[in-house]
Amino acid sequence: MSVLLVRYSEIGLKSAPVRRRFENQLKDNMLSMLMEDGVEALVTKNGARYYVEATDPDAAVASLRRVFGVGSISVAEECDSSRMEDICSKAAEYSRSRISAGQSFAVKARREGSQGYTSMDVGREAGSAIFIANEDRGVRVDLTDPDVVFYVEVRENRAFVFGEYIRCHAGLPVGSQGKVIAEVGDERGMVAAWLMMKRGCRAIAHGDADLIALLRRYDPLLKVGDGNPQALGYVLGTSLDGLDAVDVSSYDVPVYFPTIGMSDDEVSELAGVIRAGL
């Protein structure tokens, strides 16, 4: 069975106590999103990686890439890392369905742990195994500009072979920061709320029901309302031209304008990503 390697991004820059809290919040958010989407999966964590085993890996990827805090995902094949022969065998098997006749390839390896070999050893030996397994197709090695890249990641007693980093939205886990009230009356308001959610804020939205429904795809726990005594700020989708019309003094908490520096085209482009659920 394939396993999903899930990586976070800036969470790794936090101090140890804060990082642990953010890691736990991220795992809770991943489980909530998978449950909301009806994806059966087991989520475990070791070090700076989450491992997700799902009956439908594609559905799990589609679900998890909407979780803020996730930096990238890879769908990998796993083997034991104690023997280089096992890694080479898995890499050769993996490559047969992913490289075509005449194509060039490279292997990029990384290692963490106390194995008796280096990442350079892994790259060299796995690359040799892939070449031999596909020699009948006339493949060649090209470390500068390959047609196909195979990745090998060794972490303690586990090794993973994969061919892609699926980039996600990164940011911070929703719920790791405070609550904000977001006015979602138009497309710019939706984008503003989304950007604050990406920074870890739990949004309480009010306005257009259809736009709020789109935001809920990124946070199943998003609430609807126009006030909350625990809210730390208001979020307004305002452009620079419209800033003069906002009376900041009428608010009893700070007001945030995440889209103030964005053009209408930039807002529309990001709104398209939100609508697509990507």
C-alpha positions as CSV (number, residue, x, y, z in Angstrom):
1,M,0.0,0.0,0.0
2,S,1.2,3.5,-0.8
3,V,1.9,5.9,2.1
4,L,1.6,9.6,2.0
5,L,4.5,11.6,3.3
6,V,3.2,14.9,4.7
7,R,5.6,17.7,5.4
8,Y,5.0,21.0,7.2
9,S,6.8,24.3,6.4
10,E,7.4,27.2,8.8
11,I,6.2,25.2,11.8
12,G,9.8,23.8,11.9
13,L,11.1,27.3,12.7
14,K,9.3,27.5,16.0
15,S,10.7,26.7,19.4
16,A,10.3,23.2,20.6
17,P,7.2,23.8,22.9
18,V,5.4,25.9,20.3
19,R,6.3,23.5,17.5
20,R,4.8,20.6,19.4
21,R,1.6,22.5,20.0
22,F,1.4,23.4,16.3
23,E,2.2,19.9,15.2
24,N,-0.7,18.5,17.4
25,Q,-3.0,21.2,16.0
26,L,-2.0,20.3,12.4
27,K,-2.7,16.6,13.0
28,D,-6.1,17.4,14.5
29,N,-6.9,19.5,11.4
30,M,-5.8,16.8,9.1
31,L,-8.0,14.2,10.8
32,S,-11.0,16.7,10.7
33,M,-10.5,17.3,7.0
34,L,-10.2,13.6,6.2
35,M,-13.3,12.9,8.2
36,E,-15.3,15.7,6.6
37,D,-14.4,14.4,3.2
38,G,-15.2,10.8,4.1
39,V,-11.7,9.5,3.5
40,E,-10.7,6.5,5.6
41,A,-7.1,7.0,6.7
42,L,-4.6,6.4,9.5
43,V,-2.4,9.4,10.4
44,T,0.8,8.8,12.4
45,K,3.8,11.1,13.1
46,N,7.5,10.6,13.6
47,G,9.9,13.5,13.7
48,A,9.0,16.2,11.2
49,R,6.9,13.9,9.0
50,Y,3.3,12.7,9.1
51,Y,2.5,9.3,7.5
52,V,-0.9,8.8,6.1
53,E,-2.2,5.4,5.1
54,A,-5.4,5.7,3.1
55,T,-7.5,3.3,1.1
56,D,-7.8,6.0,-1.6
57,P,-4.5,7.9,-1.7
58,D,-5.7,10.3,-4.4
59,A,-8.7,11.3,-2.3
60,A,-6.5,11.7,0.7
61,V,-4.2,14.0,-1.2
62,A,-7.1,16.1,-2.4
63,S,-8.3,16.5,1.1
64,L,-5.0,17.2,2.9
65,R,-3.7,19.7,0.4
66,R,-6.5,22.0,1.7
67,V,-5.2,21.9,5.3
68,F,-3.2,25.0,6.1
69,G,0.2,24.2,7.6
70,V,0.9,21.3,5.1
71,G,3.8,22.3,2.9
72,S,4.0,19.4,0.6
73,I,2.8,15.8,0.1
74,S,4.4,12.8,-1.7
75,V,2.7,9.5,-2.5
76,A,5.5,7.0,-1.8
77,E,6.3,3.3,-1.8
78,E,7.9,2.1,1.4
79,C,10.5,-0.5,2.3
80,D,12.9,-1.3,5.1
81,S,16.0,0.9,5.2
82,S,18.3,-1.6,7.0
83,R,19.5,-3.1,3.7
84,M,20.6,-1.1,0.7
85,E,19.4,-4.0,-1.5
86,D,15.8,-3.5,-0.4
87,I,15.9,0.2,-1.3
88,C,17.4,-0.6,-4.7
89,S,14.8,-3.2,-5.4
90,K,12.0,-0.9,-4.5
91,A,13.4,1.9,-6.6
92,A,13.8,-0.3,-9.6
93,E,10.3,-1.7,-9.3
94,Y,8.9,1.8,-8.8
95,S,10.7,3.1,-11.9
96,R,9.4,0.6,-14.4
97,S,6.0,2.2,-14.7
98,R,7.2,5.8,-14.5
99,I,9.9,6.1,-17.1
100,S,9.5,5.7,-20.9
101,A,11.9,4.6,-23.6
102,G,14.8,7.0,-24.3
103,Q,14.1,9.2,-21.3
104,S,16.8,10.5,-18.9
105,F,16.5,10.3,-15.2
106,A,18.2,11.3,-11.9
107,V,17.9,10.2,-8.3
108,K,17.8,12.6,-5.4
109,A,18.3,11.1,-2.0
110,R,18.1,12.3,1.5
111,R,18.8,10.5,4.7
112,E,18.2,11.0,8.4
113,G,19.2,8.4,11.0
114,S,22.1,6.2,11.9
115,Q,22.3,3.9,8.9
116,G,25.6,2.6,7.7
117,Y,25.5,4.5,4.4
118,T,25.3,8.1,3.2
119,S,22.7,9.8,1.1
120,M,25.2,9.8,-1.8
121,D,25.5,6.0,-1.4
122,V,21.7,5.8,-1.7
123,G,21.6,8.0,-4.8
124,R,24.4,6.1,-6.5
125,E,23.1,2.6,-5.8
126,A,19.4,3.3,-6.4
127,G,20.3,5.1,-9.7
128,S,22.3,2.1,-10.8
129,A,19.4,-0.3,-10.0
130,I,17.0,1.9,-11.9
131,F,19.3,2.0,-14.9
132,I,19.7,-1.8,-15.0
133,A,16.0,-2.3,-14.6
134,N,15.3,-0.1,-17.6
135,E,18.3,-0.7,-19.7
136,D,16.2,-2.4,-22.4
137,R,14.4,0.9,-22.9
138,G,17.5,2.9,-23.6
139,V,17.3,5.2,-20.6
140,R,20.2,7.4,-19.6
141,V,21.3,9.3,-16.6
142,D,21.2,13.1,-16.6
143,L,21.9,14.9,-13.4
144,T,21.5,18.3,-14.9
145,D,18.2,18.3,-16.7
146,P,16.6,14.9,-16.4
147,D,13.2,14.0,-17.9
148,V,12.2,12.1,-14.7
149,V,13.4,12.6,-11.1
150,F,13.2,9.8,-8.6
151,Y,13.3,10.7,-4.9
152,V,14.5,8.4,-2.1
153,E,14.0,9.5,1.5
154,V,15.4,7.4,4.3
155,R,14.2,8.1,7.8
156,E,15.5,5.8,10.6
157,N,14.3,2.3,9.8
158,R,12.0,3.3,6.9
159,A,12.8,4.2,3.3
160,F,10.4,5.8,0.8
161,V,10.6,6.1,-3.0
162,F,8.5,8.7,-4.8
163,G,8.4,10.8,-7.9
164,E,6.8,14.1,-6.9
165,Y,6.4,16.8,-4.3
166,I,2.8,18.0,-4.4
167,R,3.1,21.6,-3.2
168,C,0.4,22.8,-0.8
169,H,-0.6,26.1,0.8
170,A,1.7,25.9,3.8
171,G,1.1,28.6,6.3
172,L,0.1,27.8,9.9
173,P,-2.6,25.4,11.2
174,V,-6.0,26.9,11.6
175,G,-6.7,27.3,15.3
176,S,-3.1,27.9,16.3
177,Q,-3.8,31.7,16.4
178,G,-6.7,33.7,17.6
179,K,-10.3,34.1,16.4
180,V,-11.2,36.8,13.9
181,I,-14.5,38.0,12.5
182,A,-14.5,38.1,8.7
183,E,-16.9,40.1,6.6
184,V,-17.4,37.9,3.5
185,G,-19.7,40.0,1.4
186,D,-17.8,39.7,-1.9
187,E,-14.9,38.0,-3.6
188,R,-12.3,40.2,-2.0
189,G,-13.8,39.6,1.4
190,M,-13.6,35.8,0.8
191,V,-9.9,36.1,-0.2
192,A,-9.1,38.2,2.9
193,A,-10.7,35.7,5.2
194,W,-8.8,32.8,3.5
195,L,-5.5,34.6,3.9
196,M,-6.1,35.1,7.6
197,M,-7.1,31.4,7.9
198,K,-3.8,30.6,6.2
199,R,-2.0,32.4,9.0
200,G,-3.6,30.2,11.6
201,C,-6.7,32.2,12.5
202,R,-10.1,30.6,13.2
203,A,-12.5,32.7,11.2
204,I,-16.1,33.6,12.2
205,A,-17.6,34.6,8.9
206,H,-20.7,36.5,8.0
207,G,-22.0,37.6,4.6
208,D,-22.6,35.7,1.4
209,A,-23.6,32.1,2.2
210,D,-22.1,30.7,-1.0
211,L,-18.7,32.3,-0.4
212,I,-18.7,31.1,3.2
213,A,-19.4,27.6,2.0
214,L,-16.2,27.8,-0.1
215,L,-14.2,28.9,2.9
216,R,-15.6,26.0,4.9
217,R,-13.8,23.6,2.5
218,Y,-10.6,24.8,4.1
219,D,-11.9,24.6,7.7
220,P,-14.8,22.3,8.5
221,L,-15.1,24.0,11.9
222,L,-15.6,27.5,10.4
223,K,-18.5,29.2,12.2
224,V,-21.0,31.8,10.9
225,G,-21.8,34.9,13.0
226,D,-21.2,38.7,13.2
227,G,-19.7,38.8,16.7
228,N,-17.7,37.0,19.3
229,P,-16.4,38.3,22.6
230,Q,-13.2,36.3,22.1
231,A,-12.5,37.6,18.6
232,L,-9.1,39.4,18.4
233,G,-9.9,41.4,15.3
234,Y,-12.0,42.1,12.2
235,V,-11.0,41.1,8.7
236,L,-12.1,43.3,5.8
237,G,-11.6,42.7,2.1
238,T,-10.6,46.2,1.3
239,S,-8.5,47.6,-1.5
240,L,-6.2,50.6,-1.1
241,D,-8.7,52.8,-2.9
242,G,-11.5,51.8,-0.6
243,L,-9.5,52.3,2.7
244,D,-10.7,55.9,3.2
245,A,-14.3,54.6,3.5
246,V,-13.4,52.4,6.5
247,D,-13.9,54.0,9.9
248,V,-11.4,52.0,12.0
249,S,-12.4,53.9,15.1
250,S,-15.8,52.2,15.1
251,Y,-14.2,48.8,15.9
252,D,-13.3,47.9,19.4
253,V,-10.5,45.4,18.2
254,P,-7.8,45.7,15.5
255,V,-8.9,45.6,11.9
256,Y,-6.9,43.6,9.3
257,F,-6.8,44.3,5.6
258,P,-5.0,41.2,4.0
259,T,-5.9,42.2,0.4
260,I,-5.1,45.9,0.6
261,G,-1.9,45.5,-1.5
262,M,-3.6,43.2,-4.1
263,S,-4.9,44.2,-7.5
264,D,-8.3,43.0,-8.7
265,D,-6.6,40.5,-11.0
266,E,-4.6,39.1,-8.1
267,V,-7.7,38.7,-6.0
268,S,-9.6,37.0,-8.8
269,E,-6.7,34.6,-9.4
270,L,-6.6,33.6,-5.8
271,A,-10.4,33.4,-5.7
272,G,-10.2,30.9,-8.5
273,V,-7.9,28.7,-6.5
274,I,-10.3,28.8,-3.6
275,R,-13.3,28.0,-5.8
276,A,-11.4,25.0,-7.3
277,G,-10.6,23.7,-3.8
278,L,-6.9,23.3,-4.6
